[in-house]
Structures are given as structure tokens and as C-alpha cells.
């Protein structure tokens, strides 16, 4: 095994920025499948392409707005059917927004390996006003996604204390008889947990964590604990409501603790 990668958070996205717009080449009209659901980081709503007269490819197009631009080095997709549909995804960027051949692929298009979290890291091309996600090869299957964001990742550090990236508990309701016998068991979901600790953290790491927490709050984010050796282990999680990372005895460095939880797919 090669050396572990540093723990990474994927939360910062240009989507939804002031003055920006996000449009889809088609949206299913039989229910509420608004394209703006893609960046609210919730699991409960989805964007879905129009079922009838389905075009291939489909596009999700972002315009940062006049005078604005955004850079990106990752794409994350959750709650999708892209593998089942055999769809190839590619993120493209443009300096003009003409989409007439001047666009550049941020990475070579690929079919997600499963209908679980899809994460793609790539070299940031520099700030661009126009971006779009290209979904092709889906044929007659209408693609859908619950979350689709791109932007700049936050690379933290290696954890200084041992943790279990697969820690989980089953949330269930049990029915008991008057005599104390188990008579029924209803499993609701399985919850992941991850407890990260960074001892003797410098101001650079602390500022990254503080900026994430104060900007993003308790909303969901994507967490990757080792993209080098376990690239498929990317989890949608949320932090606890408490932010407390005190200076240690040195008076210069901090002991940072982050508690995360989320529903297992």
C-alpha cells in the first residue's frame, strides 16, 4: 500500500453563487425536478431529464454571471442512475459560453462505476465564467441526480489519532412484549460516523476548518478519507453543531476535533 492521501472535504462550489444561473437542457415536468436542487446538498429532491422526446446528450449549464468566474478541481455526484443508464459524464468549461467547439473538457469522460457517490478530481484550469456537465450515452433512459456540484476541494491533513472510516450503527425501532421479549424489529437506516482529530494543528489547517464550518455550516458535504488507496470511499456526511478547537499547551497550535455522521447508501 502506498502512503495514504490527506483527508479531503468537498463542499465549496460555485453553483448557486450570487448572480449565477444554472439551467438544464431538459427537465421532467410530471413532478418537481428543478435543476436548482442539485446544489442544495440535500438527498430528498432530484433533477431528472425529460422522459418524453429525450435528447442525448443532456447538459447542465452554469453561468457565473457578468464579471464573475469560478475555478474547480473536483466534480461530485450523488443519488444518480448514471451507471445504470450507461451514461458518460464530462465536465466542460468555456471562456465565451458559445459552446460551439471552443469548450474544453476538464477530464476525459467516463461512466461512473456504480450508482453511488461519484467523485472526480482533476487539474484546475483557472477561473472560468461558463461551465457545463455533459451527460451522454444514456440512450432512452432519463438521467437523474440528487446532488451535482463542482468547485474547489479542501485538503486537510492526515489524522493524528486512529479512526474507523467504516464506523456505523443501525437505527431501528424494536417492539417488546410485556414480558420483555423482542416481538418486532423495524430497521430505519444505517448511520455512518467518523471522528477525526488533528493534534498540534497550525493556523493554516485551522483556518481551512474554520472557513468550512462558518461558510457551509451543518449542511452535507462529501468526505474522502484516503483517495489514494480507497478512492471509492467517498461519503455524504454532516458535522455536529459544535465547533471547539482550542489551543493546546504550546499556545501556538490547536487540537482540532471533527465529528461527522451521515446515512449510509
C-alpha positions as CSV (number, residue, x, y, z in Angstrom):
1,X,0.0,0.0,0.0
2,X,1.3,3.5,-0.9
3,X,1.1,6.3,1.6
4,X,-2.4,7.5,2.4
5,X,-3.7,10.7,1.0
6,X,-4.7,13.5,3.2
7,X,-8.3,13.7,4.3
8,X,-10.3,15.9,1.9
9,X,-13.6,17.7,2.2
10,X,-15.6,18.5,-0.9
11,X,-18.2,21.3,-0.2
12,X,-17.1,24.5,-1.8
13,X,-19.0,25.0,-5.1
14,X,-19.6,27.9,-7.5
15,X,-23.1,26.7,-8.1
16,X,-25.7,29.0,-6.5
17,X,-23.3,31.9,-6.3
18,X,-24.6,35.5,-6.4
19,X,-25.6,36.5,-10.0
20,X,-25.2,32.9,-11.4
21,X,-27.7,30.8,-13.2
22,X,-28.0,27.0,-13.6
23,X,-30.0,25.5,-16.5
24,X,-30.8,22.1,-17.8
25,X,-31.3,21.2,-21.4
26,X,-34.5,19.4,-20.3
27,X,-36.4,18.8,-17.1
28,X,-39.2,16.2,-16.5
29,X,-42.4,18.1,-16.0
30,X,-44.5,15.3,-14.3
31,X,-43.2,16.3,-10.9
32,X,-40.9,18.8,-9.2
33,X,-37.5,18.0,-10.6
34,X,-36.0,21.5,-10.6
35,X,-32.3,21.7,-11.6
36,X,-31.5,24.0,-8.7
37,X,-32.0,21.1,-6.3
38,X,-28.6,19.9,-7.5
39,X,-26.5,22.2,-5.3
40,X,-28.6,22.5,-2.1
41,X,-26.8,19.4,-0.8
42,X,-30.0,17.6,0.3
43,X,-30.7,14.0,-0.6
44,X,-34.5,14.3,-0.8
45,X,-35.0,16.1,-4.2
46,X,-33.7,15.3,-7.6
47,X,-33.3,16.8,-11.1
48,X,-34.5,14.5,-13.8
49,X,-34.3,14.9,-17.6
50,X,-37.5,14.9,-19.7
51,X,-38.7,11.4,-20.2
52,X,-40.5,12.1,-23.5
53,X,-38.5,13.0,-26.6
54,X,-35.4,12.5,-24.6
55,X,-32.3,14.0,-26.2
56,X,-28.8,12.6,-25.9
57,X,-26.6,14.2,-24.7
58,X,-28.1,16.2,-21.8
59,X,-26.4,19.3,-20.4
60,X,-26.4,21.1,-17.0
61,X,-25.0,24.6,-17.8
62,X,-23.7,27.1,-15.3
63,X,-23.1,30.8,-16.0
64,X,-21.3,32.6,-13.1
65,X,-22.8,35.9,-14.4
66,X,-21.2,39.1,-15.8
67,X,-17.9,39.9,-14.2
68,X,-17.8,36.6,-12.3
69,X,-15.8,33.4,-12.7
70,X,-15.1,30.2,-10.8
71,X,-12.4,27.6,-10.7
72,X,-12.8,23.9,-10.0
73,X,-10.7,20.8,-9.3
74,X,-13.5,18.3,-8.5
75,X,-16.9,17.0,-9.6
76,X,-19.2,15.2,-7.2
77,X,-22.5,13.5,-8.0
78,X,-24.8,11.7,-5.6
79,X,-28.2,9.9,-5.8
80,X,-28.0,9.2,-9.5
81,X,-28.7,6.5,-12.1
82,X,-25.7,7.3,-14.5
83,X,-24.1,3.8,-14.2
84,X,-27.4,2.0,-14.7
85,X,-28.1,4.2,-17.8
86,X,-24.6,3.6,-19.2
87,X,-24.1,7.4,-19.3
88,X,-20.7,9.1,-19.7
89,X,-20.1,12.3,-17.7
90,X,-17.7,15.1,-18.6
91,X,-17.3,18.5,-17.1
92,X,-16.5,21.2,-19.6
93,X,-15.6,24.9,-19.4
94,X,-15.6,27.8,-21.8
95,X,-14.4,31.4,-21.8
96,X,-17.2,32.6,-24.1
97,X,-20.2,30.3,-23.4
98,X,-20.8,29.8,-27.1
99,X,-20.5,26.0,-26.8
100,X,-19.6,25.8,-30.4
101,X,-16.4,23.9,-30.2
102,X,-14.3,26.2,-28.1
103,X,-15.2,24.3,-24.9
104,X,-12.6,22.3,-23.1
105,X,-13.1,19.0,-21.2
106,X,-11.8,19.2,-17.7
107,X,-11.2,15.5,-17.8
108,X,-11.8,12.6,-20.2
109,X,-15.4,11.5,-20.0
110,X,-16.2,8.3,-18.1
111,X,-19.1,6.1,-17.0
112,X,-19.4,6.1,-13.2
113,X,-18.5,2.7,-11.9
114,X,-21.7,2.4,-9.7
115,X,-24.7,4.4,-8.8
116,X,-23.1,5.5,-5.5
117,X,-21.1,8.7,-4.9
118,X,-19.1,9.7,-8.0
119,X,-16.1,11.8,-7.3
120,X,-13.7,13.0,-9.9
121,X,-10.6,15.1,-9.1
122,X,-8.8,17.0,-11.9
123,X,-6.3,19.8,-12.5
124,X,-8.0,23.2,-12.0
125,X,-8.0,25.0,-15.4
126,X,-8.3,28.5,-13.9
127,X,-11.3,30.7,-13.3
128,X,-14.0,30.4,-16.0
129,X,-17.4,32.1,-16.3
130,X,-19.0,29.2,-18.1
131,X,-19.2,25.5,-17.1
132,X,-21.4,22.6,-18.1
133,X,-21.8,19.0,-17.3
134,X,-22.3,16.8,-20.3
135,X,-24.2,13.5,-19.9
136,X,-24.1,11.3,-23.0
137,X,-24.7,7.7,-24.0
138,X,-27.8,7.2,-21.8
139,X,-30.0,6.3,-24.7
140,X,-33.7,6.1,-23.8
141,X,-33.0,6.2,-20.0
142,X,-33.7,9.6,-18.5
143,X,-30.7,10.5,-16.2
144,X,-31.3,11.9,-12.8
145,X,-29.2,13.2,-9.9
146,X,-29.9,14.4,-6.4
147,X,-26.6,16.3,-5.9
148,X,-24.2,17.5,-8.5
149,X,-21.6,20.1,-7.5
150,X,-18.2,21.2,-8.7
151,X,-15.7,23.6,-7.2
152,X,-12.5,23.7,-5.1
153,X,-11.7,20.9,-2.7
154,X,-10.4,21.4,0.9
155,X,-7.4,19.2,1.6
156,X,-6.9,18.9,5.4
157,X,-4.1,16.7,6.7
158,X,-3.5,13.2,8.0
159,X,-5.5,12.4,11.2
160,X,-3.2,12.3,14.2
161,X,-5.4,9.7,16.0
162,X,-6.8,6.4,14.8
163,X,-10.3,6.4,13.5
164,X,-12.6,3.9,11.8
165,X,-13.9,5.2,8.4
166,X,-16.5,2.4,8.4
167,X,-17.9,3.1,11.9
168,X,-21.7,2.7,11.7
169,X,-24.8,1.9,13.7
170,X,-28.2,0.6,12.7
171,X,-31.1,2.9,13.6
172,X,-34.1,0.8,14.4
173,X,-37.3,0.5,16.3
174,X,-37.9,-2.5,18.5
175,X,-41.2,-3.8,19.8
176,X,-41.2,-5.5,23.1
177,X,-43.8,-7.6,24.9
178,X,-44.9,-7.0,28.4
179,X,-42.7,-9.9,29.4
180,X,-39.6,-8.2,27.8
181,X,-39.5,-10.4,24.7
182,X,-38.5,-9.0,21.4
183,X,-41.6,-9.2,19.2
184,X,-40.7,-7.0,16.3
185,X,-37.8,-5.1,14.7
186,X,-38.0,-2.3,12.1
187,X,-34.8,-1.1,10.6
188,X,-35.0,2.5,9.5
189,X,-31.5,3.2,8.2
190,X,-27.8,2.7,8.9
191,X,-25.8,5.8,10.0
192,X,-22.1,6.3,9.3
193,X,-19.9,8.1,11.8
194,X,-16.4,9.4,11.6
195,X,-14.4,11.1,14.3
196,X,-11.3,13.0,13.1
197,X,-8.6,14.5,15.3
198,X,-5.7,16.7,14.2
199,X,-3.3,17.4,17.1
200,X,-0.8,20.3,17.0
201,X,-2.6,21.8,14.0
202,X,-1.1,25.0,12.7
203,X,-3.0,28.1,11.7
204,X,-3.2,27.0,8.0
205,X,-5.2,23.9,8.9
206,X,-7.3,25.7,11.5
207,X,-8.3,28.4,9.0
208,X,-9.4,25.8,6.5
209,X,-11.6,24.1,9.0
210,X,-13.0,27.3,10.4
211,X,-13.8,28.6,6.9
212,X,-15.6,25.4,6.0
213,X,-17.6,25.4,9.2
214,X,-18.6,29.1,9.2
215,X,-19.3,29.1,5.4
216,X,-21.1,25.8,5.0
217,X,-22.4,25.1,8.5
218,X,-24.2,21.8,9.2
219,X,-25.1,21.1,5.6
220,X,-24.0,17.9,3.9
221,X,-20.5,17.6,2.4
222,X,-18.5,14.9,0.7
223,X,-15.7,13.3,2.8
224,X,-12.9,11.3,1.4
225,X,-10.6,9.7,4.0
226,X,-8.0,8.3,1.5
227,X,-8.4,8.9,-2.2
228,X,-5.1,7.1,-3.0
229,X,-5.8,3.7,-1.5
230,X,-9.6,3.8,-1.1
231,X,-10.9,6.1,-3.9
232,X,-14.4,4.6,-3.7
233,X,-14.8,5.6,-0.1
234,X,-16.4,9.0,-0.5
235,X,-19.3,9.6,1.9
236,X,-22.0,12.2,2.2
237,X,-21.9,13.4,5.8
238,X,-22.6,16.4,8.0
239,X,-20.8,17.8,11.0
240,X,-22.0,18.1,14.6
241,X,-23.3,21.6,15.6
242,X,-20.4,22.3,18.0
243,X,-17.2,24.0,16.8
244,X,-14.5,23.9,19.5
245,X,-10.8,23.6,18.6
246,X,-8.7,25.1,21.4
247,X,-5.1,26.0,21.6
248,X,-3.1,23.3,23.3
249,X,-0.4,23.8,25.9
250,X,2.0,25.3,23.4
251,X,-0.2,28.3,22.9
252,X,0.7,28.2,19.2
253,X,-1.0,25.1,17.9
254,X,-4.6,23.7,18.2
255,X,-6.1,20.3,18.8
256,X,-8.9,20.0,16.2
257,X,-11.7,17.6,16.5
258,X,-14.4,17.0,13.9
259,X,-17.4,14.7,14.3
260,X,-19.3,13.6,11.2
261,X,-22.3,11.5,10.6
262,X,-24.5,10.6,7.6
263,X,-26.9,8.0,6.2
264,X,-25.1,5.0,4.6
265,X,-26.1,4.5,1.0
